[in-house]
Amino acid sequence: MSCNSGGQFMDRGRMNQNGVVQPLLTDLYQITMAYAYWKSGKTDDQAVFDLFFRNNPFHGEFTIFAGLEECLKFLDSFHYSQSDIEYLRQTLPEGIENEFFEYLGNLTAHDVTLYAIDEGTVAFPRVPIIKLEGPLIIVQLLETTLLTLVNYASLMATNAARYRMVAGKHVKLLEFGLRRAQGPDGGLSASKYSYTGGFDGTSNVLAGKLFNIPVKGTHAHAYITSFSSLGELKTRLLKHKQTGVMEDLLEHAIRHRQMLSHVLDVSTEESSEGELAAMVSYAIAFPDGFMALVDTYDVKSRETEQIIQVPNDTKSRSSQLTNGGPLTPPTTPISLNGQQQLTTLNGCSGKLNGHHEHVVHTNGLSKTEPTTTDTSTSAASPCSTSDTATAFITSTSFNGTAYLPKYVEKSFRSGLLNFSAVALALNDLGYHALGIRIDSGDLAYLSCLAREAFEKVAERFKVPWFNKLTIVASNDINEDTILSLNEQGHKIDCFGIGTHLVTCQRQPALGCVYKLVEINGQARIKLSQDVEKVTMPGNKNAYRLYSADGHALIDLLQKDTEQPPAVGQKVLCRHPFQESKRAYVIPSHVESLYKIYWQAGKICQQLPTLEQVREKVQISLKTLRNDHKRTLNPTPYKVAVSDNLYNFIHDLWLQNAPIGELS
């Protein structure tokens, strides 16, 4: 392999390097080692380092390699400034010779050669994703910075790719994690590499500007709660999209709300006037992009349901909320440990978005008043029906008669009614709303409820596009949440995911390492009682062998002096440390994994755009069998060494392992 003769490919306008990424972004011991190397006369020593990881993240069996472009930017700009040198003079221990600082001031990455697999490619443990050759001191100084550029980028891209797989290709994924990320740089990196891994956009505006990522967003609950009445609307007029005539959007919304109250079985008295004002205001601001948050208010209606006879000593209690499966609608209340409960009329019983009932006593009578607490996500089963009321009955005893006030909660009824009214009002003026966002509650159930409501409106008002309104769900969503929602049968079109995505909560670090494997042409091995930490010595090449059906079979490491495996030729593949684990492979296709990306101070490959890297991720994932990619107990992908490399490793191991003595 050699560098293309075309020279420097990277457009300087694309460099856009993070100013924090500089030679001093390293561990102190890299610089103290550099001085010790220099003091020992090792300035001309040539070394080979491997950058690799030992285990796949998130209990999976693949990793997406990302961060290569940032590594190349770092090599291109590597140089200690005068202020860097002055700082090191003050910081390093006394006695360091001035000539060393002069040596540092003249260092560049010109003599370094960097080999790597393509960014966006699926990678596996022990196979180096980057290999560096060059002067010992400079390649040692690169270690920490390269690791920090690759570790999080690859972890983030892998996490995003896993979300994409469980969500499916038709559901949109948006990264909403900036406010929860580990600092500004973590937030920007999360936006970039979540897009690489398969997300469709970000809420991070700066990331959109820097990386040309689609920027998406709705509004917060604060916008809804900033309005308390219709009288606060300063602007009610909106220009008709076709005619240009100014019309009162609020009048249209109020008229539609009255008609919708019968279609959706929600009284206008149950909806929030402030919420309607906020939605009208937002729709006037963004008539072609109206996406509303609909779970700010849940308003309950109360009526006396029925009277039944109960013993005089029955005590009034508040209803228990159950999270059970579907129940057959009863004609009489079901008794649960002496408490009366009426299931949902459509046969579903579930958590009701954090609303509980509070019992107070007045003149000897117990009555139940609704209290509202924070909403929470539930995994209850979704329901689809024309009547979505959920009724809970608290029995109240008085002279042997139980009065059962019914508290009917129609989940996010106020928001859904007001949104539909404003969306129809926009339709009158030639605009189409985009959809809703649900940020709390039983996401599967509520999405089904919303979709059913939209279908009713579409049919009743002859607006077919209402069927296609987007339903966005957020609220602390993780990979397991999506899997659960898939099992339940949700109607969500888009997930907004933040904390669990950007912090990689299931595994906060990938654990890439950077190991010396050769110096001055002599292989080096690191031994450990933990076999996992034994390095594979020497300068190596890596190949991916494919089966006839196009799936990747195995990654094979060989000494760089060996001939590459050939298509149709039998290759002995061995486990690097377990002698009995070996197999012959006859590949139908052989892919050489390494390309030279940096040599003689130049970038040697045409670097792909972020969109191309994103596409590469999906193409590479398709080469893996499904059993390697499944979330539960995936099949381990095999990584092997050639017979020649196997023997070389074990011979070197024996040469370097100390011989014990018994006495």
Long-range contacts (C-beta under 8 A, 24 or more apart in sequence): 1-115, 1-594, 1-595, 1-596, 2-596, 2-599, 3-596, 3-599, 3-600, 3-602, 3-604, 4-604, 4-605, 7-602, 8-602, 8-603, 9-602, 9-603, 9-604, 9-605, 9-606, 9-607, 10-72, 10-73, 10-76, 10-603, 10-607, 14-607, 15-73, 15-76, 15-77, 16-73, 16-210, 17-70, 17-73, 17-74, 17-77, 18-70, 18-185, 20-185, 21-70, 21-73, 21-74, 21-145, 21-149, 22-77, 22-84, 23-78, 23-79, 23-80, 23-84, 23-141, 23-145, 24-80, 24-84, 24-87, 25-144, 25-145, 25-148, 26-141, 26-143, 26-144, 26-145, 27-144, 28-91, 30-140, 30-141, 30-143, 30-144, 31-88, 31-92, 31-141, 32-92, 32-93, 33-140, 34-104, 34-137, 34-140, 34-141, 35-92, 35-96, 35-100, 37-136, 37-137, 37-140, 38-100, 38-103, 38-137, 39-97, 39-100, 42-136, 42-137, 43-103, 43-135, 43-137, 44-135, 45-135, 45-136, 45-137, 45-519, 45-520, 46-133, 46-134, 46-135, 46-136, 46-519, 46-520, 46-521, 47-133, 47-134, 47-135, 47-136, 47-139, 47-140, 47-516, 47-518, 47-519, 47-520, 48-131, 48-132, 48-133, 48-516, 48-517, 48-518, 48-519, 48-538, 48-539, 49-131, 49-132, 49-139, 49-140, 49-143, 49-514, 49-515, 49-516, 49-517, 50-128, 50-130, 50-131, 50-514, 50-515, 50-517, 50-535, 50-536, 50-540, 51-128, 51-129, 51-130, 51-131, 51-132, 51-146, 51-147, 51-150, 51-512, 51-513, 51-514, 52-125, 52-126, 52-127, 52-128, 52-129, 52-512, 52-513, 52-515, 53-123, 53-125, 53-129, 53-154, 53-510, 53-511, 53-512, 53-513, 54-125, 54-126, 54-511, 54-513, 54-532, 54-533, 55-125, 55-511, 56-124, 56-125, 56-158, 57-155, 57-158, 57-159, 57-504, 57-506, 57-507, 57-510, 58-158, 58-159, 58-162, 58-479, 58-504, 58-506, 58-507, 59-506, 60-158, 60-162, 60-629, 60-631, 60-634, 61-628, 61-629, 61-634, 61-635, 61-636, 61-637, 62-122, 62-123, 62-124, 62-158, 62-621, 62-624, 62-628, 62-629, 62-637, 63-122, 63-123, 63-124, 63-125, 63-154, 63-158, 63-510, 64-120, 64-121, 64-122, 64-123, 64-154, 64-157, 64-158, 64-161, 64-196, 64-197, 64-617, 64-620, 65-116, 65-117, 65-118, 65-119, 65-120, 65-121, 65-122, 65-123, 65-129, 65-150, 65-154, 65-157, 66-119, 66-120, 66-150, 66-153, 66-154, 66-156, 66-157, 66-193, 66-196, 66-197, 66-613, 67-119, 67-149, 67-150, 67-151, 67-152, 67-153, 67-154, 67-193, 68-116, 68-118, 68-119, 68-130, 68-150, 68-597, 69-119, 69-607, 70-149, 70-153, 71-114, 71-116, 71-130, 71-146, 71-149, 71-150, 72-114, 72-597, 72-598, 72-603, 72-607, 74-142, 74-145, 74-146, 74-149, 75-109, 75-112, 75-114, 75-142, 75-598, 76-109, 76-603, 78-107, 78-108, 78-109, 78-142, 79-107, 79-108, 80-104, 80-105, 80-107, 107-137, 107-138, 107-141, 108-138, 108-601, 109-134, 109-138, 109-142, 109-598, 109-601, 110-600, 110-601, 111-135, 111-138, 111-600, 112-138, 112-139, 112-142, 112-598, 113-596, 113-598, 113-599, 114-596, 114-597, 114-598, 114-599, 115-594, 115-595, 115-596, 115-597, 116-594, 116-595, 116-597, 117-542, 117-593, 117-594, 117-595, 118-595, 118-608, 118-616, 119-608, 119-613, 119-616, 120-157, 120-196, 120-608, 120-612, 120-613, 120-614, 120-615, 120-616, 120-617, 120-620, 121-593, 121-616, 121-620, 122-552, 122-620, 122-621, 122-623, 122-624, 123-154, 124-555, 124-637, 124-639, 125-639, 126-536, 126-557, 126-576, 126-639, 127-542, 127-555, 127-557, 127-593, 127-639, 128-540, 128-542, 129-154, 129-512, 131-539, 131-540, 131-594, 133-539, 136-519, 143-514, 146-514, 147-512, 147-513, 147-514, 150-512, 151-509, 151-510, 151-511, 151-512, 152-186, 152-189, 152-193, 152-509, 152-510, 153-189, 153-192, 153-193, 153-196, 154-510, 154-512, 155-504, 155-507, 155-509, 155-510, 156-189, 156-190, 156-193, 156-194, 156-196, 156-197, 156-502, 156-504, 157-193, 157-194, 157-196, 157-197, 157-617, 158-197, 158-510, 159-194, 159-197, 159-501, 159-504, 159-506, 160-193, 160-194, 160-195, 160-196, 160-197, 160-198, 160-199, 160-501, 161-197, 161-198, 161-617, 161-621, 162-197, 162-479, 162-631, 163-197, 163-198, 163-199, 163-479, 163-482, 163-495, 163-497, 163-501, 164-197, 164-198, 164-199, 165-621, 165-629, 165-631, 166-479, 166-482, 166-483, 166-486, 166-631, 167-482, 167-495, 168-486, 171-492, 171-493, 171-494, 171-495, 172-200, 172-201, 172-470, 172-493, 172-494, 172-495, 173-198, 173-199, 173-200, 173-494, 173-495, 173-497, 174-199, 174-200, 174-201, 174-202, 174-203, 174-216, 174-472, 174-494, 174-495, 174-496, 174-497, 175-199, 175-201, 175-202, 175-203, 175-204, 175-497, 175-498, 175-501, 175-502, 176-202, 176-203, 176-474, 176-496, 176-497, 176-498, 177-497, 177-498, 177-499, 177-501, 177-502, 177-503, 178-202, 178-203, 178-204, 178-207, 178-498, 178-502, 179-498, 180-498, 180-499, 180-502, 180-503, 181-502, 181-503, 182-502, 182-503, 186-502, 187-502, 190-501, 190-502, 192-610, 194-501, 194-502, 195-610, 195-614, 196-610, 196-613, 196-614, 196-617, 197-614, 197-617, 198-614, 198-617, 198-618, 199-497, 203-496, 211-610, 212-610, 213-610, 218-291, 218-292, 218-293, 218-437, 218-472, 219-282, 219-291, 219-292, 219-293, 220-293, 221-293, 221-296, 221-439, 223-278, 223-282, 223-293, 224-274, 224-275, 224-278, 224-279, 224-293, 224-296, 224-297, 225-274, 225-278, 225-296, 226-278, 227-274, 227-275, 227-277, 227-278, 227-281, 228-273, 228-274, 228-277, 229-273, 229-274, 229-277, 230-273, 230-276, 230-277, 232-274, 232-277, 233-277, 233-280, 233-281, 235-281, 235-284, 236-280, 236-284, 237-284, 238-283, 238-284, 238-287, 238-426, 238-429, 239-429, 240-429, 240-430, 241-287, 241-429, 241-430, 241-431, 242-430, 243-430, 247-428, 247-429, 249-280, 249-283, 249-284, 249-422, 249-425, 249-426, 249-429, 250-277, 250-280, 250-425, 252-424, 252-425, 252-428, 252-429, 253-279, 253-280, 253-418, 253-421, 253-422, 253-424, 253-425, 254-421, 255-425, 256-420, 256-421, 256-424, 256-425, 257-417, 257-418, 257-420, 257-421, 259-461, 260-417, 260-420, 260-421, 260-424, 260-457, 261-417, 263-456, 263-457, 263-460, 264-413, 264-416, 264-417, 264-420, 264-453, 264-456, 264-457, 265-387, 265-388, 265-389, 265-410, 266-410, 266-413, 266-414, 266-416, 266-417, 267-301, 268-417, 270-299, 270-300, 270-301, 270-410, 270-413, 270-414, 270-417, 271-299, 271-413, 271-414, 271-417, 271-418, 272-296, 272-297, 272-299, 272-414, 272-418, 275-414, 275-415, 275-418, 276-418, 276-421, 276-422, 279-418, 279-419, 279-422, 280-422, 280-425, 283-422, 283-425, 283-426, 283-431, 283-433, 287-426, 287-429, 287-431, 288-431, 288-432, 289-434, 290-422, 290-423, 290-426, 290-431, 290-433, 290-434, 291-433, 291-434, 291-435, 291-436, 291-437, 291-470, 291-472, 292-415, 292-418, 292-419, 292-422, 292-433, 292-436, 292-437, 293-415, 293-436, 293-437, 293-439, 294-412, 294-415, 294-416, 294-418, 294-419, 294-436, 294-437, 294-438, 294-450, 295-353, 295-375, 295-412, 295-415, 295-438, 295-439, 295-440, 295-441, 295-446, 296-414, 296-415, 297-414, 297-415, 298-353, 298-355, 298-372, 298-375, 298-409, 298-411, 298-412, 298-413, 298-414, 299-413, 299-414, 300-355, 300-370, 300-407, 300-408, 300-409, 301-407, 301-408, 302-370, 302-405, 302-406, 302-407, 302-408, 303-405, 303-406, 303-408, 304-403, 304-404, 304-405, 304-406, 305-342, 305-391, 305-393, 305-404, 305-405, 305-406, 306-404, 307-401, 307-402, 307-403, 307-404, 308-332, 308-333, 308-395, 308-402, 308-404, 309-400, 309-401, 309-402, 310-395, 310-397, 310-400, 310-401, 310-402, 311-397, 311-400, 312-397, 312-399, 312-400, 313-397, 314-338, 314-395, 314-397, 314-402, 315-397, 316-359, 316-366, 316-368, 316-394, 316-395, 316-396, 316-397, 317-359, 317-394, 317-395, 318-356, 318-357, 318-358, 318-359, 318-368, 318-394, 319-357, 319-392, 319-393, 319-394, 321-351, 321-352, 321-356, 321-392, 322-349, 322-350, 323-349, 323-350, 323-351, 323-378, 323-379, 323-380, 324-349, 324-350, 325-381, 326-381, 326-383, 333-393, 333-404, 339-394, 339-395, 340-393, 340-394, 340-395, 340-402, 340-404, 341-392, 341-393, 342-391, 342-392, 342-393, 342-406, 344-383, 344-388, 344-389, 344-390, 344-391, 345-385, 345-387, 345-388, 345-389, 345-390, 345-391, 346-383, 346-384, 346-385, 346-387, 346-388, 347-383, 347-385, 348-380, 348-381, 348-382, 348-383, 348-390, 348-445, 349-380, 349-390, 350-378, 350-380, 350-381, 350-390, 350-442, 350-445, 351-376, 351-378, 351-380, 351-441, 351-442, 352-390, 352-392, 352-409, 352-411, 353-409, 353-411, 353-412, 353-440, 353-441, 353-442, 353-446, 354-440, 354-441, 355-409, 357-392, 357-394, 357-407, 359-394, 364-398, 365-396, 365-398, 365-403, 366-394, 366-396, 366-397, 367-396, 367-405, 368-394, 368-396, 368-405, 368-407, 370-407, 374-440, 375-439, 375-440, 375-441, 376-440, 376-441, 377-440, 377-441, 377-442, 377-443, 377-475, 377-476, 377-477, 377-481, 378-441, 378-442, 378-443, 378-445, 379-442, 379-444, 379-481, 379-484, 379-485, 379-488, 380-442, 380-444, 380-445, 380-488, 381-444, 381-445, 381-488, 382-442, 382-444, 382-445, 382-447, 382-448, 382-449, 382-488, 382-489, 382-490, 382-491, 383-445, 383-448, 383-449, 384-448, 384-449, 384-451, 384-452, 385-452, 386-452, 386-456, 388-449, 388-452, 411-441, 411-442, 411-445, 411-446, 411-449, 412-438, 412-441, 412-446, 412-449, 412-450, 416-449, 416-450, 416-453, 420-453, 420-454, 420-457, 423-466, 423-469, 424-457, 424-461, 424-463, 427-463, 432-465, 433-469, 434-469, 434-470, 435-469, 435-470, 435-471, 435-472, 435-493, 436-469, 436-470, 436-471, 436-472, 437-472, 437-473, 437-474, 437-496, 438-471, 438-472, 438-473, 438-474, 438-475, 439-473, 439-474, 439-475, 440-475, 443-473, 443-475, 443-481, 443-485, 443-490, 443-492, 444-484, 444-485, 444-488, 444-489, 444-490, 447-471, 447-473, 447-490, 447-491, 447-492, 448-489, 448-490, 448-491, 450-491, 451-491, 470-494, 472-496, 474-498, 476-500, 478-505, 478-506, 479-506, 479-631, 483-631, 523-648, 523-652, 525-649, 525-652, 525-653, 525-656, 527-653, 527-656, 527-657, 531-577, 534-577, 534-653, 536-576, 536-641, 536-645, 536-649, 537-648, 537-649, 537-652, 538-645, 538-648, 540-645, 541-592, 541-593, 541-594, 542-592, 542-593, 542-594, 543-590, 543-591, 543-592, 543-593, 544-590, 544-591, 544-593, 545-571, 545-573, 545-585, 545-587, 545-589, 545-590, 545-591, 546-587, 546-588, 546-589, 546-590, 546-591, 546-623, 547-587, 547-588, 548-588, 550-589, 550-623, 551-623, 551-624, 551-625, 552-623, 552-624, 552-637, 553-585, 553-587, 553-638, 554-585, 554-637, 554-638, 554-639, 554-640, 555-593, 555-637, 555-638, 555-639, 555-640, 556-585, 556-640, 556-641, 556-642, 557-639, 557-640, 557-641, 557-642, 557-645, 558-641, 558-642, 558-644, 558-645, 559-642, 559-644, 559-645, 559-648, 562-642, 562-644, 562-645, 564-590, 564-592, 565-590, 566-590, 571-642, 572-642, 572-643, 573-638, 573-640, 573-641, 573-642, 574-640, 574-641, 574-642, 574-643, 574-646, 575-640, 575-641, 576-639, 576-640, 576-641, 576-645, 576-646, 576-649, 583-640
